[in-house]
Amino acid sequence: MTTGMNSEAAEYQRLRNADIEHYIHPNTRLKTHKETGPTIWVKGQGSKLQDVTGRWYIDGMACLWNVNVGHGQRELADAATKQMAELEYASTFSGFGNRPAIELSERLSALTPGRLTAAMFGSSGSEMNDTAFKFARYYWLCRGKPTKTAIISRFRAFHGVTMGAMSATGLPVYWDMFGPRAPDFHHIDPPYPYRQTADDPAMTAEALEQKILELGPDNVAAFIGEPVIGGGGILVPPDGYWQNVRRICDKYDVLLIADEIINGFGRTGQWFGINNWDVKPDIMVMAKGITSGYLPLSACMVTDEVLEGLQSRPEDPPFMHGHTYAGHPTACAVALANLDFMEREGIVERSRKMGEYIQAKIKPLNDLPIVGNTRGLGCMAGIELVRNKDTKEGFPANWKVGPRVVGLVQDKGVILRSMLGDIVAMSPPLVVTEQEVDEIVDALGSSIEEVSRELATQVPA
Ligand SMILES: Cc1ncc(COP(=O)(O)O)c(C=O)c1O
């Protein structure tokens, strides 16, 4: 007779073999994956994920920074079931509408800062960043300024992987395999408080003004930035940075696009990251937390002023942009249920308070010999590992110090992620408990200690 344990192991083997043979994983070392194989998730509850062998892990990343209300919230699943039974999908091209998409755009208009008033929907963040660039260029065309096409973004920024979004992304590792990039995307340095002084042009946003002047204001359509850079290393800008960006954009007629794909929906302790600085963007892009990941959905919102511009052109041809799943009724119904849940349960306020707990909890990690800096805002945190704490010199990339730490953390039953420059990221579901945060930080601290002991005795080959 097969025991429960054996059948789980057999099921793992079956799926593992099929995975290696048939399935291409995103952002994965495809060659090594053939040896290591997948971790296969089968269930989620709150801040926890269970793999096919029955082991539970704490999901310290909310998967990809997106499962904000936690796994297994029944009412989001019920909203999908109900909508699917009524109207699973309908096109929104050529003026067709559906109730959830209309209600969601109205609701987002009330929730977002300033005069953001109208939304276009898609399925992924990358699609909607591309949409934001197209809106910006089309807006200037409509306003009689067709030369304003340049898009400025920042190094270390991640804005997605479609051709436009990839070209705005400021991490060369995303470019090198797929060049050439789309033309007319330009990069400036981001504020990086651990490595820059307060008067650095990157910290004051002067770098943006210099770039606009270099390109010529008549050629610049928009600046895009995440209020707090996520995938590029959890970079929290100094106070005043975003206000300066807004001022510079206004001065040179450049649209300000906030990429709220990670920051939005409570991650930083506010509904939107930009609210931390009370700045009002012209275009805002959101995804991930909009449905807490329960279904793919993204949105690009524009102000009434931008909308007016887009609506001002002669009718033919029509606005030639949009995706098949724009305004997908079931995805929008889930987003509405997600917002209901977040508002009723006070998830944003909870994130703010839990964020304070997380930031205080990671501070003592600074005492470890290879931790250079801990930082973050709300429920997003970064722990930067360095070879020399005095000079802030990092480790050689091929030592893979961050990935090694994250591997040990996973062995202890916690999922975290290592980013460029050996920065370990933490971004749990916003329903995470203090006890779970303690477990995450304990696993991280002991893993960093193990790796620093290893490094003290043996330099990696
Ligand atoms: C800030 C930011 N922008 C854009 C994207 C791209 O979103 P997607 O993967 O849904 O295309 C991501 C994804 O992680 C992101 O973190």
PDBQT file of the ligand as one rigid body, heavy atoms in Angstrom, charges set to zero:
ROOT
HETATM    1  C1  LIG A 501       7.253  48.581 -10.761  1.00  0.00    +0.000 C 
HETATM    2  C2  LIG A 501       6.829  47.587 -11.789  1.00  0.00    +0.000 A 
HETATM    3  N1  LIG A 501       6.410  48.020 -12.977  1.00  0.00    +0.000 NA
HETATM    4  C3  LIG A 501       6.019  47.164 -13.926  1.00  0.00    +0.000 A 
HETATM    5  C4  LIG A 501       6.029  45.810 -13.719  1.00  0.00    +0.000 A 
HETATM    6  C5  LIG A 501       5.603  44.879 -14.811  1.00  0.00    +0.000 C 
HETATM    7  O1  LIG A 501       4.400  44.265 -14.487  1.00  0.00    +0.000 OA
HETATM    8  P1  LIG A 501       4.002  42.879 -15.199  1.00  0.00    +0.000 P 
HETATM    9  O2  LIG A 501       4.979  41.846 -14.729  1.00  0.00    +0.000 OA
HETATM   10  O3  LIG A 501       2.600  42.627 -14.704  1.00  0.00    +0.000 OA
HETATM   11  O4  LIG A 501       4.058  43.112 -16.658  1.00  0.00    +0.000 OA
HETATM   12  C6  LIG A 501       6.444  45.309 -12.489  1.00  0.00    +0.000 A 
HETATM   13  C7  LIG A 501       6.471  43.869 -12.217  1.00  0.00    +0.000 C 
HETATM   14  O5  LIG A 501       7.033  43.404 -11.252  1.00  0.00    +0.000 OA
HETATM   15  C8  LIG A 501       6.876  46.225 -11.501  1.00  0.00    +0.000 A 
HETATM   16  O6  LIG A 501       7.350  45.798 -10.333  1.00  0.00    +0.000 OA
ENDROOT
TORSDOF 0
